[in-house]
Amino acid sequence: MWIVLAFVSAFFLGCYDICKKKSVNGNAVVPVLFLNTLFCTLLLSPLFVLSRYFPGTLSGSIYYVPDVDFETHIYIFMKSVIVLSSWLFGYFAVKHLPLTITSPINATRPVMTLVGALLIFGERLNLYQTIGVLLTIVSFVLLSVSGKKEGIRFTHNKWIFFIILAAVLGAVSGLYDKYLMQRFSFIAVQFWYNLYQCILMGIIVLLLWYPRRKVNTPFSWEWSILLVSLFLTVADFVYFYALSLPGAMISIVSMVRRSSVLVSFAGGVLFFREKNLKGKIIDLSLIILAMIFLYLGTK
């Protein structure tokens, strides 16, 4: 059940990546991200209101948002800071880089999650996992070659650094998710971390973006901004629920989620007419092959 949910989450995550690219393309990143966190919070708010004031409506279902204590709020707030930091770096990178470059780099998160599991939980790589890690490294090197053909030098481009940093923080978030899902209600975590992100982004908008809005990239409304929130909310809901199920493995769920690169890669081709596809398809194929080996290594 949880592996099927992981694939469902991956599909919506790919749709989210496409809409995110459309939302920030030539647009101000900070207000777009604020609206995304606001809409995500609003989409989940009816569940919170029903759970708090009409508990009999959702009680006993996966949609029920239970009360959490102060200590739990601290854990969830830490999750908000990690995810928001990853998003800030990721949104700026997506704005300035082709989707067919950023999506495969994001697809390396499962390897980072696996490395994190090695360091934190003392796990050891078997043969299949070792092959998967090596294939991912090779694909990343080849991807840098593809980027150079578009004038993107991995060692001299700060946006590449941004997307790599976003991927690292995303891997940290994945490891932390497993910790949270084992201890707290997944829907409570999702609601409160979205609310905290919205508050943090509101502060950033008021203090950093709004005073300089006339000299920075102007903001314009795009309906894709709302779709970003919708797809992300569904993707996260299914993802958190999958992790909360008995036997769910973060290493496999993380790998499957990154198969969203297939959807976002197709979006880069169909909607953004991105170039140099032949070389990138080879890189993408290596990443998919790496995921297969990593999956086999966890069976």
C-alpha positions in Angstrom: 0.0 0.0 0.0 2.7 2.5 1.0 4.7 1.9 -2.2 1.6 2.6 -4.3 1.1 5.8 -2.4 4.7 6.8 -3.0 4.1 6.5 -6.8 0.9 8.6 -6.5 2.9 11.2 -4.6 5.6 11.2 -7.2 3.1 12.0 -10.0 1.7 15.0 -8.2 5.2 16.1 -7.2 6.1 16.1 -10.9 3.0 18.3 -11.7 4.1 20.6 -8.8 7.5 21.0 -10.4 6.0 22.0 -13.7 3.7 24.6 -12.2 6.5 25.9 -10.0 8.6 26.6 -13.1 5.7 28.4 -14.7 5.0 30.4 -11.6 8.6 31.8 -11.1 9.5 32.1 -14.7 10.1 35.9 -15.0 8.3 36.5 -11.7 9.3 37.5 -8.2 10.2 34.4 -6.3 9.5 35.6 -2.7 5.8 36.6 -3.1 5.2 33.4 -5.2 6.6 31.3 -2.4 4.5 33.2 0.2 1.3 32.6 -1.7 2.2 28.9 -2.1 2.5 28.5 1.7 -0.6 30.6 2.2 -2.7 28.5 -0.2 -1.4 25.2 1.2 -2.4 26.3 4.7 -5.8 27.4 3.5 -6.4 24.1 1.7 -5.7 22.2 5.0 -7.6 24.7 7.2 -11.1 23.1 6.8 -9.6 19.8 8.3 -8.2 21.7 11.2 -11.5 23.6 11.9 -13.6 20.5 11.7 -11.3 18.6 13.9 -11.1 21.3 16.5 -14.8 22.5 16.6 -16.7 19.4 15.2 -14.4 16.5 16.3 -17.1 13.9 15.6 -17.0 14.7 11.9 -13.5 13.4 11.2 -12.6 11.5 14.4 -11.0 8.2 13.7 -10.2 9.1 10.0 -6.8 10.0 8.5 -8.1 13.5 8.0 -8.5 14.2 11.7 -6.0 16.8 13.0 -5.3 16.1 16.7 -4.1 18.6 19.3 -0.3 18.7 19.8 1.7 19.8 22.8 4.4 22.5 22.9 7.3 20.1 22.4 5.7 18.7 19.3 5.3 22.2 17.9 9.0 22.7 18.4 9.7 19.6 16.3 7.3 20.8 13.6 8.7 24.3 13.5 12.2 22.8 12.9 10.7 20.9 10.0 9.2 24.2 8.6 12.6 25.9 8.7 14.4 23.1 6.9 11.7 22.8 4.2 11.4 26.6 3.7 15.2 26.9 3.4 15.2 24.2 0.7 12.3 25.9 -1.1 14.0 29.3 -1.2 17.1 27.9 -2.7 15.1 25.6 -5.0 12.7 28.3 -6.3 15.5 30.7 -7.2 17.4 27.9 -9.0 14.3 26.8 -10.9 13.7 30.4 -12.0 17.2 30.7 -13.6 17.9 27.1 -14.8 16.2 24.8 -17.3 13.7 22.3 -15.7 15.6 19.5 -17.5 18.7 20.4 -15.5 17.1 21.0 -12.0 14.8 18.0 -12.1 17.6 15.4 -12.5 19.7 17.1 -9.8 16.7 16.9 -7.5 16.4 13.3 -8.4 19.7 12.7 -6.5 18.0 13.3 -3.2 17.4 9.6 -2.5 21.2 9.0 -2.6 21.7 11.8 -0.2 19.0 10.3 2.0 20.7 6.9 1.8 24.0 8.5 2.8 22.3 10.2 5.7 20.9 6.8 6.8 24.4 5.4 6.7 25.8 8.2 8.9 22.9 8.6 11.3 21.5 5.1 11.6 24.7 3.1 10.9 23.4 1.3 7.9 25.8 -0.2 5.3 25.6 -0.2 1.5 25.2 -3.6 -0.2 26.4 -4.3 -3.8 23.2 -3.0 -5.5 23.2 0.2 -3.4 26.8 0.8 -4.2 26.1 0.5 -7.9 23.2 2.8 -7.6 25.3 5.5 -5.8 28.0 5.2 -8.4 25.5 5.5 -11.3 24.0 8.6 -9.8 27.5 10.2 -9.5 28.2 9.4 -13.1 24.8 10.8 -14.2 25.6 14.0 -12.3 28.9 14.4 -14.1 27.3 13.8 -17.5 24.6 16.3 -16.6 27.2 19.0 -16.0 28.5 18.3 -19.5 25.0 18.8 -20.9 24.7 22.0 -18.9 27.8 23.4 -20.5 26.3 23.1 -23.9 23.6 25.7 -22.7 26.3 27.9 -21.2 25.7 26.5 -17.7 29.0 25.7 -15.9 28.3 23.8 -12.8 31.4 25.1 -11.0 30.8 28.7 -11.9 27.0 29.0 -11.6 25.5 30.0 -8.3 22.1 28.7 -9.3 23.6 25.2 -9.6 24.9 25.7 -6.1 21.4 26.8 -5.0 19.7 23.7 -6.5 22.3 21.3 -5.0 21.9 23.0 -1.6 18.1 22.7 -2.0 18.5 19.0 -2.7 20.7 18.5 0.4 18.2 20.2 2.6 15.5 18.2 1.0 17.3 15.0 1.9 17.7 16.2 5.5 14.0 16.9 5.5 13.3 13.4 4.3 15.2 11.8 7.1 13.5 14.1 9.6 10.1 13.2 8.1 10.6 9.5 9.0 11.5 10.5 12.6 8.3 12.7 12.8 5.9 10.2 11.2 6.9 7.6 13.7 6.0 9.8 16.6 3.3 12.3 15.6 0.1 12.5 13.5 1.1 13.0 9.9 -1.8 15.4 9.2 -1.0 17.5 12.3 2.6 17.8 11.1 1.5 18.8 7.6 -1.0 21.4 8.8 1.2 23.1 11.4 4.4 23.1 9.3 2.5 24.8 6.4 1.2 27.4 8.8 4.6 28.1 10.3 6.1 28.4 6.8 3.3 30.8 5.9 4.1 33.0 8.9 7.9 32.9 8.2 7.4 33.8 4.5 5.0 36.6 5.5 7.8 38.1 7.7 10.3 37.7 4.8 7.9 39.4 2.4 7.2 42.4 4.7 10.9 42.9 5.7 12.9 42.0 2.7 10.8 41.9 -0.5 8.1 44.6 -0.1 10.4 47.5 0.7 12.4 46.7 -2.5 9.6 45.5 -4.7 10.1 48.4 -7.2 13.7 47.7 -7.8 13.4 43.9 -7.8 11.7 41.6 -10.3 8.0 42.6 -10.3 5.3 40.2 -9.2 2.5 39.1 -11.5 -0.4 36.8 -10.7 -0.3 33.4 -12.4 -3.0 30.7 -11.9 -0.2 28.2 -11.8 0.6 29.6 -8.3 -2.6 28.1 -7.0 -2.0 24.8 -8.8 1.5 24.6 -7.2 -0.2 24.7 -3.8 -2.9 22.1 -4.8 -0.4 19.6 -6.3 2.0 20.0 -3.4 -0.7 19.6 -0.7 -1.9 16.3 -2.3 1.7 15.1 -2.9 2.7 15.8 0.7 -0.5 14.3 2.2 0.0 11.0 0.3 3.7 11.0 1.1 3.2 11.6 4.9 0.5 9.0 5.0 2.7 6.5 3.3 5.5 7.1 5.8 3.1 6.6 8.7 2.1 3.1 7.6 3.8 0.1 9.2 6.8 -1.1 7.3 7.3 2.0 5.2 10.9 2.6 4.3 12.1 6.2 3.8 14.9 5.1 1.5 12.4 3.5 -1.0 9.7 6.1 -0.6 12.3 8.8 -1.2 13.5 7.0 -4.4 10.1 6.5 -5.7 9.1 10.2 -5.1 12.1 11.3 -7.2 10.6 9.4 -10.1 8.6 12.6 -10.4 11.5 13.7 -12.6 9.8 11.8 -15.4 6.8 14.1 -15.2 8.7 17.3 -14.8 11.2 16.3 -17.6 8.2 15.8 -19.9 6.9 19.2 -18.8 10.2 20.9 -19.6 10.0 19.5 -23.1 6.3 20.1 -23.8 5.7 23.4 -22.1 9.1 25.1 -22.0 10.7 23.8 -25.2 14.0 23.1 -23.5 16.9 22.0 -25.6 19.7 19.5 -25.8 17.3 16.7 -24.9 19.4 13.8 -26.3 22.2 14.1 -23.8 19.8 14.8 -20.9 17.7 11.8 -21.7 20.9 9.6 -21.3 21.6 11.3 -18.0 18.0 10.8 -16.9 18.1 7.1 -17.9 21.2 6.6 -15.7 19.4 8.2 -12.8 16.4 5.9 -13.3 18.7 2.9 -13.6 20.4 4.1 -10.3 17.0 4.2 -8.6 16.3 0.6 -9.7 19.6 -0.6 -8.3 18.9 1.3 -5.0 15.4 -0.3 -4.9 16.8 -3.8 -5.5 19.4 -3.1 -2.8 16.7 -2.4 -0.2 14.6 -5.6 -0.9 
